[in-house]
Amino acid sequence: MPKLNPVLDLVGSGFASFLAPPGPEVIRFTVGQPDFDTPIAVVDEAVASLRRGETTYTRPQGSESLCQGVADHLTQYGIEVNANDVVITPGCKQALLYGLFAVLEPGDEVLLLSPAWPSYDGMIHLTGAKPVHVPVNRTNYHPDMDVLRAHVTAKTKAIVLNSPNNPTGAVYTSDEIAAIVELANEHDLWILDDMIYATLAWTDEGYTSPCVFPGGPERTITIGGWSKGWAMTGWRLGWIAATAEVMNVVKKINVSASTHVPTFLMPAAEHALTLTDERTAMEEAFRERKDAIHAGFASLPGIVAPQPEGAFYLMCDITGTGMSDLEFATRALEEANVQVIPGSLMKGGEGFIRVSYAASLDSIQEGVERLRRWLTSISG
């Protein structure tokens, strides 16, 4: 028998083992998916497009008006790109993979602020490059620039940013982003900026793009999409934007990999970018849930829970319970009917659990009380 690609032995399955839907009696704090319906106006636009017969091949990078809509959307964050340098992709994951393939060669090293979303590690391995996990500050999950700088080698080619962050909920400050851009300028690194949670930032500064600092625009590849901020996870729509030099390569990858996203989804995605009331309502709901889940978990015995700053995740240190994160997650599911993600599924996440508050307030309150009763019973 011919051999399989050995690189795939290095690619893990991420959170898959803890994302399998449990029974209805379980409170799930695991899934990174807004529990809102896609705005009906967006759905109606997709249906109207189907009825208009917009089901044939079209412009591979996305319609001109949709790419212009993304370019216009990005200006609110100080990101200035030409609409011709935007490509619409089958989800944010695909956008990130396109960006990595565009700039990496086998043997290159890529810096990840760890713990990092596990798909980054797998994607980098697929390109033949090597992920380098750089620990963040354990108390607030922000970058430690001295530690980051110490991990730069002659093989370092890029750094992946994700702020607001999955899994930690951290939102990096403008000073931290500026320092990262300065480091990238000094060592001539690419920056792949995954801004998928940019609309869900709870700090005063909010999301900061590397593109707003000197040297940032020419070396930053901006990646985002509709999944989180517009409750469109199943639509599989993302974007990637950068300089014309980078995007000419990305366009080649896109044509070979997927041709284009479904034609009839493009008008709906364009319309979604114009909505403000629906998006604001979701943001306000997540802010309320953030406060509720932080207060709840911070009150649990043996758990340290820093204030979440963005996205819809709370990262908790559970070492005070005397359990490993894997034991905690397994027993919480079996004994308290609460499902969480053990941090050791990510490098650098040992001793933590990731909690998603993309759940109703009732579920949050019930889940916290179940954990409280369980932890109290086993500590006594």
N, C-alpha and C positions, 0 to 999 in steps of 0.2 A: 504493500500500500504506500502511495506517496505520503509525505509528511505534511502536517498542518503547519501554519505559520507559528514558530516558537514564541514570537512576541506576545501572542495572545495568552500565553501562560502568565504574563505579568499584569494582565488586565483583570481587575476584580469585578465583583458584581454590586459594589456599593452597598446601599441600604436594603437591597432586595429581600433579604431574609427577614427583615423586620417591617416590611411594607405590605406583606400579604394580608388581605382583609381578614380580621378576626370575626367572631360572632357578634351579633348586634348588642350583646350585653357589655361589650368592651368600649371604653372611652379611648379614642385614638388621638394621641398627640404626636403623630408621626408624619402625616402626609403634607407636603409642601404645596398645597393647592387651595386657593381661596374657596370657601364654602358659599360662594355666590353664583348665581346664574350669569352667563354672559348677558350684557345689556341687550334688551329686546330689540333696540334700534339697530344693533350690529347684526343680530340674527336676521332681522327683516331685510337688511341690505344684501346679505348673502343669498337669501331666498329670491329676492328680486333679480339678482345677477344670474341665478340659475334660470329663472323664467325668461330672462332676456337672451338666453342661449349662450352665455359666456362660458363655454365649456371646452374651448379649443386651445391649442398652443398659443402662447403670447410671448411678449418680451421676456427673455430668460431672467434678467435681474429683477423683474417686477415692473409693473406699469409705471410710466413716467410720473403720473400724478401721485401714486403711492410712494415712490421713492422721494418725490418732492415733499410729501407729507411727513415722512420720517426726517428728512433734512430740516424741515421747519420745526418739528418737535424737538430736535436736538439743540436748536439754538437757545432754548430756555436754560440749558445747562452750560452755555458758553462754547458749545461744540459747533464749529463752522465747517460744514462739508458741502460739496457740490452734490446735487441730487444724482448726477451720473456716477458718483462714487459711493452709492448705496446699493446693496444687494439684499433682497428679501429671501429668507431661507426657511427651510422646513423646521422651524424651532430655533431657539437660542443655542441649544447644544450643537446643531449643525453649523451655525454661524461660528461658534468657537472652534470647532474642528476645522472649518475652512481657514480661519485665521492661523491656526497652528500649522497646518500643512503649507500655508503660504510662506512662512518665515523660518521654519525649522528644518534642520538636516539631521540625519542619524548621528548620534553622539553629542548633540547639543544638550545643554542643561537649561532647565526652566525652573525658576523660583516660584514656590507656592507658599503663601502665608498659611501656616498650619495650626489647627486643623482646617482642612479645605474640603470643599464639596468633592466627593470621591471621583466623580466623572472626570475631573481635571487630570488626575493621575492616570486614569485609563487612556484618555485621549492622547496625552503626551507620549505614552508608551506606543500607541498605534503609529505615531510618526517616526518611531525609532529614536526619539530623544529621551532624556532622563529627567524625571521630576525630582526636584530637590525641595524637601519639606523644611521650611524655616519656622521654628516655633514663635508664636506671638506671645505677648504679655499675658500671663495666665490670669491676672486679676480683672482685666477689662477687654482682652482679646484684640488689642490694638498692636500695630507693628512695633517691634523693637529694632530701631534702625541700626544699632551696633551689631546685633545678631544678624540682621539681614545683610549688612555689608560684609560680615565675616564669611558668608556663604557664597559670595561672588568669586568665581574662578575664571580662568582663561576660556573655559568652555561655556560659560553662562551666555545665553542668547536672548532670554526673555524673562519677564515676570508677569504672572497672571494676577490681576486685581479683581476683587469682588466686594464692593461696598455700596450699599448695605450688604452684609455678609451672611451667607449660608455656609456653615451652620451656626455661627456665633451670635448673629444679630448685631454685630459691631458696625458702626459707621465711622470710617476714618476721617480725621479732621483735615482741613485744607492744608495745614502745616505738614501733616504726615504725607499727604499726596504730593505736595511740593518737594518734600525730601526724597520721595521715591522717584519722582521725575529727575531730580538732580542726580541721583544715583544712576539712573538709566542714561542720562546724558554723559556722565563721566565714563561709563563702561560700554557705551553704545549698545544699549539693550532695547529690544522691542517691549512695549507694554500692551498686553491684551486686557482691556478693561471691560469686565462683565458687569453691566449696569442694569441687569434684569430687574433688580429691586429698587431702582432709583426713585420711583414714585412712592415708596414706602419707607421714608426716612423720618425719624422722630426727633432728631437733634435740631438745634437752631440753624446750624450751617447746612444740614442735609447732605445730599450726595454732591461730591466734588469730582469733576472730570480732570484727568491729567492734561487734557487739551488746553486748559486755561493757564498753564504755566509755560515759560520759555522752554522751547525744545520739545514740548509735549505733543503738539499736533502732528509733527512729521514722524513720530515714532509710536503713536498710539493707534491701536485698532479697537474701535468702539463696537461693542456687541450688546444687543438688547432684544426686546421682543414684547409681545402682547400678553404672555401667559399670566403673569402675576398681577400687574396693575389694572388689567381689564378683565380678569377672570376668564381667560381664553386658553387654558392649558391644553385642552384637547384639539384646538385649532392648529397647533404646531406651526406657529408663525414667529419668525425672528428677523433680525436685521444685523448687518455688519457694514461698517463705514470706516473709511481711512483715506489716505492719499490716493491719487490716481495710480501711482506706481504699484501700491499694494493691491488696489482693487482690480487692476487689470489681471493680476494673477488669480485673485479670488473668483473673478468671472469665469476664468478657464476651469477652475475647480468645480464651480457651480454647474456649468453646462455638462461636464462629464459625470457629475454625481447625481443631479436631480432634475436638470433642465429648468424647472421653476416650480413654485408652490402652486396649488390649485388656482386656476384663473378666477373662478367665481368667489374666492375668498378675498381677493385683492380689494374690491370696493368696500367690503365690510371692514377690513383692517384700516383702510384709509378713513372711513367714517369714525371708527373707534377713537382715532387720534384727536378728533374734534370734540369728543364728549368731555365735559368737566363735572357736571352734577353727579353722574353715576360714579365716576372715579373718586370724587371727593367723599361721597357717602361711604364707599368701601374703606377709604383711608381713615375716616373718623371711627368706623366700626373697629378697625384693627388697633387704633390707638386705645380705645376703651378696653379691648381684650388684652392688650399689652399690659396695661396697668393691673388688670385683674389677675392675670396669670403670674406676673412678677410678685405681687403681694402674696399670692397663694403659695408659690414655691419657696419664696424667701422665708416663709413662716414654718416650713417643714423641718423636722429635726434631722440634723446631719447634712443639710443641703445648703450650699452657698449659691446664690442666684444674682449675678450682677444685673443691673438695669438694662433691658434690651433697648437698642438704639435704632433699629431698623429691621426691615423685612418682617417676617412673622415667626421668628425663632427666639427661644430662650435657651441659653447654654448654661447648664448647672454643674457645679462640682459636687459629686456625691461621695467623695472619699470619706467624709465624716460619718457616713452610715456604716463604715467597716466593710462594705461590699465593693467588688469590682463593678465597673459600669455594665459589663455583660451579665453578671449575676443580678444586679439591680433591675435591669430591663427584663430579664427572663422572669424573675420572681414577681415584679410588678404586674406583668401580664397574667401570670398563672395564679397569683394570690390576691391581687387587687383589681383585676380586670381593667388595667390601664396600660396602654401601649406607648412606649417611648423608644427613641433610637439610642443604642449604646455608642458612646464616643469612640471606642476602640475600633470601630469599623472604619475610622479615618486615622491616618498617621497623625500623632500628636493629640489625639482626642481621648487618650486613656484617662479614666477617672471622671469623665464627663458624661452627661446625657444631653441629647438635643431634644427639645420640646417645641412642637409646632403649635402656635395658637391660632391657626386657621380653623378654628372650631367655635361653636356657639358659646356664649357666656354661660349658659346652663351646663354645657358639657365641661367647660373649664372648672366651674365651681364644684361639680360632682366629682370630676377626676381628681382635683386637689384633695377633697375630703376622703375619697377612697384611699389615696396615698397616705394621708395623715393617719387614718385608722390602721392601715397596714403597718406603717413604720412604728407607730406607737405599740402595736401588739407584739412586734418582734423585738423591740428594744426592752420591753418589760420582762 
